[in-house]
Amino acid sequence: MRKAVTCFLKTNFHDHTFYKTQLNELKKLVQSLNYQVINSFTQTRKSPKSSTLFGKGKVKELRNYVEKNQVELVVFYNLLTSKQKYNLEVEIGKEVIDRYELTLRIFNKMASDRLSKLQIELASIKKLFPYYKLKASQKYFKERPGYMGGGEYIYHNVLSGLRKLENKITKEIEAHKERKKERILKRKRKGTKIVCLVGYYNAGKTSIFNAITKCNKQVSDFPFTTIASKYSMRYSKGESFLIVDTIGFVLDIDPQLISSFEINLLDMQHADLLLHVIDVTDNFETIKLKYETTNRILDEIGLKERSQIYVLNKIDLLPQELIEERTKKLKKLIKGRIYAVSALKRKNLQELIEGIMQVLYRKRKEKPLAVVAKNFRNQPV
């Protein structure tokens, strides 16, 4: 298996624990690309070094370790400037990426449809264009013998090619976007109610989607299994709603990366209801962190005030007492309906569906908080 190391520059001198959570998340993401993370390098500085992020001594230590242990990939949690990325690769002699590039690579690995791949390619070009520009200038400008030498022609050709590719992809994505908007408007005109699954990656959104719709969409332990949205109608007692499974979120995801998947976000932005899925098997501090991460992202795309139902998934993996304890704590954090379910064992799904119908069609008077966590004897839907 290919070897990788993770890196983190800590500028908060009082942070003794949270950065470890961030590094652990980074490690999981790197492992999903079939790399073995063999070590982690952390440095605490008042501010990042403009040229290499890390200080000179730490870069030397990192280079020696990489050479000695045949490391192929160096991954920084911090976002790197083009200058930092280029200088680090020159100093270390190996490929260096940050968490933005890492996320794009995972997206690309999991994407199967053309539109997703186009969005990923465009996001990659926008992120890395300054880096390509810097790299090309260093490579080709050395080759020019004089004014307007050959190296300069090649340099401009490289940049021109990237710009043409960017424009071509942008036009194709815009065409997809207009068609997507039209489909959404048609649904709205027909009165179709739309329910979107949102939440952190690996919370079990697709499993809930399958359980509610009786579909068999792919699920896995890898992050971002769902890139392109999935759709299915659900009918119950003469009424229906369209349920949409969407891309999962991740800690400290860059807003620019989120905006790159604007087409995927259109489903969320036009939803009548969001099902905010939470993995109840995490410890409460992790649950709180993922909940806050999802809400922050929803806020950034203008959806924080959208009607939400909170779904605690995977109750089949915990004893009832622990579920009740975590649900009780969440009541203090969450204002809204909470349903505890098991998508795998199909527990409490009927209550969840009835709760969705109540919100969508306002048939019965809503309670401020409806918690379904104690009854595990319900029959499958």
N, C-alpha and C positions, 0 to 999 in steps of 0.2 A: 504493500500500500504506500502511496505517495505521502511524504512527510510535510508538515506545515508547522509554523509557529505563529502565535497570536501576540499582538503588541497593544499596549495601552499607555497613553500619556495622561497622567492624573494631575490636574491643576488645582483641585480642591484638597487642600492639606488636611481638612477635617473629615474627609470621606475615607472611612476605614472598612466599609462593608459593601456599599452600593456598587462600586466599581467591579467588585468580584462577581456580582450578579450580571453586570454588563459583559464581562469577559466570559462568563459561563454561557451566556446567550450566543456570543460570537463563536465559541468553541462548537456548539451544537450546529450552527449554520455551516461552519467549515467542514465538519464531519459529514454533513449531508451531501457534500461534493466528493465524498470518498477519499478524504485526506485524513491522515492520522495526526492529531495535534500533539506534538511531543513536548512542547514547553511554551511558557508564556513570559513575555518581557514587559515589565512595568517600570515607568520612571515618573517621579513626581517633580514637577517644575512649576514655577510661578506662571510661566507662559511658554508656548511651544517655540522651538527654534524655527525661524522662518525658512531655513534652507532644508532641514532634515527632520523637523518635529522633535525628535530625540536629540539630546546633547551628543557631542563628539565622542565621549567615552562610551556611552551606551550603544551608539551605532557601531563602534569598533567591537564591543562585546557581542553584539548581535551578529555581525559579519563573521567573527571567529566561530561562533556556535553553529551558524548555518553551514559554513565550510566543513567543519569537523563532523557534523551529523547528516550531511547530504540532504539538507532541507530544500524543497523545491518551491515552496510558496510562503511568503511572509504577509500576514494579514493584520492590518491596523484597525482597531475599533474607531479611532478618530478619523474624521474625514481629512484627506490629504489634498493639498494644493498640487497643481501640476508640477511645480518646481520641486516640492518635497518628494513627490512620487519619483520623478526622474532622478533626483540626486540620490535618493535611497537605493534605487536600482543600480546606479553606477557604483555606489559605495559597497553595497552588499553583494552585487553580482547575481542576484536572483530576482524573480518577479515579485513585485510589491503591489498590493491592492489594499483598498480600505473597505469599510463595511458596505458602502454604496455599491461599489463594483461587485462585491461578494454577493449581495442580494440580487443584482442583475444576473449574475451567473446562475444562481439557483432558479430564478424566474425562467431563464432560457432553457435550463435543463428540464423543467417541469412543463413548459409550454408545448402545446401540440397543434394549435391552430395558427393560421397565418397572421391574423390580426394581433394576437398576443406577441408573436415574434417580431412583428413590425414595431409595436410599441416599445419592446425591449431594445431593439436595435437603435431606435431613435433616441431613447433615454441614454443609451451607451454613448452614442455620438456626441450628444449635448454635454454629457459629463466629461468625456475624454478628449474633446476637440482641442482645448488648450494644451493638453499633454501631448497629443499628436503633433500639434503645431511646434511646441518646444522641441520635441524629439527630432522632427524633420529639420528644424533650423540648425540643430547641433550636428546632424548627420550631413546635410547637403550643402550648407553654407561653407563648410570646410573644403568642398570640392570645387568651388568657383575660382577660376584663375584670375578673374578681374571683374570689372563692372559688367553686370548682366551675364555672368558666367553660367556654365551649364548647371552647376549646383543650384543656383537660384531659380532657374527654369523648373527643375525637378521639384523644388520646394513649393513653388506656386501651383504646380500641377497636382501635387498631393493634396494641398488644401482645397483647391478647386474641385477635385474629385469628391472629397468629403462633403463639401457644401452642396454639390449636385445630388449626392445620395441622400443627404438630409432633406432637401427640398422635395425630392421624389417620394420619399417615405411619408413626409408630412402631408402631401397632397392625397396620397392613398388613404392615410388614417382619417383625414378630414372627410373624405367621401364615406368611409365606414361610419363616422360619427353622425353625419347627416341622416344616413339610413337608419341608424340606431334611434335617433331622436324621433324620426317619423314613426317607427314601430311603437315606441313608448306612447306617443301622442294618440295613436290608433287605439291602444289599450285603454288609455284614459278616457277617450271619447266613448268607448263601449262600456265604461263604468267598471272596468276590471280593477279589483283591489290587489295591490302589490305588497308582498311581505319579503323583506331582505334579511338574510342571515349575515351578521357581522360579528367580528371578534378577533381575538388573537389566533395566530396559526396553531394548528393541532388541538384546538379546543373541541373539535368534533362537529363542526358546522355541516360538513358533507354527510356525516353519519346521521345527523338529525334530518337533513334534507332527504336522504334515502328512506328513513323510517317514516316520515310524514307522507311522502309521495309514493312509496313502494317502488322507487327506482333502484338502480344498482350502479351508481356512479362510483368512480375509483376513489378509494380512501387509502391513506398510508401514514406512516409515522414521520415521513419526510415533510419539512416545511413547505408551504405554498404548493400543495398538491393541486389546489384550485387556482388557476390563473384566469382562464376565461369563465365568465359567469355561466351557471347552469340554471335551467328553467323547468318548471313543471306546475300544472294546475292541480289544486287539491279541492275536492268537492265534499261537502259535509251538510247534510240535512237541507238539500236544495240550494245551498249557497256555495260560493267558491272564492278562491283567491289564488293568485299566481305567486309561487314561492321561488325565490332567487337565491342561489348559493354564490357568494362572492369571495374575492381574494382576501386572505387573512392578513392581519397586521403584525408588526414586529416592533420591539422596543427601539426607540430613537430613530425610527425610519425617517429619512429626509423628506420634508414636504415636497421638494422638487421631484422626488421619485414617485410620490403619491400622485402628483399632478400629471405625471407622464402616462398614467393609466386612467385618463379622464373618461374614456369610453366605459370602462368597468364601473367608474364611480357614478355614471348616469343612472344606473339601476338603483343605487342607494339614494341618490338625490330625488328620485321620483317615487320612492316607496311611501306607502301609507303607514307602514309599521316596520320597525327594525326588531329582529330577534337577536339580542346581544348574548352570544353564547360564551359561557365561562366554564373552564375545566375545574371542577370542584375537587379534584384529587391533588391539586397544588396546595402547598401550605398557604395560610391566610395572607401572609405578606406578599407572596407571589401573586395570589389572586387579586389582591388590591393593586399591585403594580400593573398587571395586565389589564385590569378594569380601567385604571386611570390612563394607560397608554391608548386603549381603544377610544375612550371618551375624548382624549386630546386630539386624536386624528379626526374623529367625527366633528369636533369643533372646528378644526382647520378647514374642513370641506363644507362647513355650514350646516351640520346635521346634529349638533349637540342637543337642540330642543325638539328634535323629531321624536314622536311617540315610540317608546321602547318597551319591550317585554324582556326580562332577564331570565336566561335559561341556564341553570346549573346542570351540566352534563356529567355523565360517568358515575352516577350514584351507586351503580352496581359494584364499584370497586372500593367502597368505603362502608364502615358500619354506620347504622342509623344515627347513633349518638354524635358522631363526628360531623355528619351532614347537618344535623340540627344545630350544632355549635357554630359551624361556618355560616349557615343561613342566618342565624341570630346576629352574628357580627355584620353580615352584609346588609341587614335591615337598617343598621345605623349609617351605612354608606350609600345605599341605593334608595331612591324614591321611585317606586314603581312596582309592578307585579313581578314576582319571582316564582319560577317553577323549577322544581328539581326533578330531573328525568334521567333515564338511561336510554340512549338511542340504540345501543347494542341489544339490550334486553327488552326494549320497547315498554319501559315502565313509565306510567304517568303521562303518556303522550296524548291520551284522549283529553285529559284536563288542559293540557297545553293548547290543543286545537280549539277547544271550547273557549279558552281565554283569548285566543287570536280572534275568533269570531265575535266575541263580545266587544273587543276594541274596534274591529273593522265595521261592524254593523250596529253597535250601540244598542243591542237588544235588551240587555238587563242593566240595572244600575250597577256601576262599577264600585268596588271597594278600593280604598286607597292602596291596599297592599294585599295581594292574594298569594299565599305561600303554600305550595303543595310539596311537602317534604317528608311527611310522616307515613303516608299510605303507600306501601310498596306491594300491595296485593292486587293491583289493578291488572285487568286482562289486557293483552296487546290490542292495539288499534286494528 
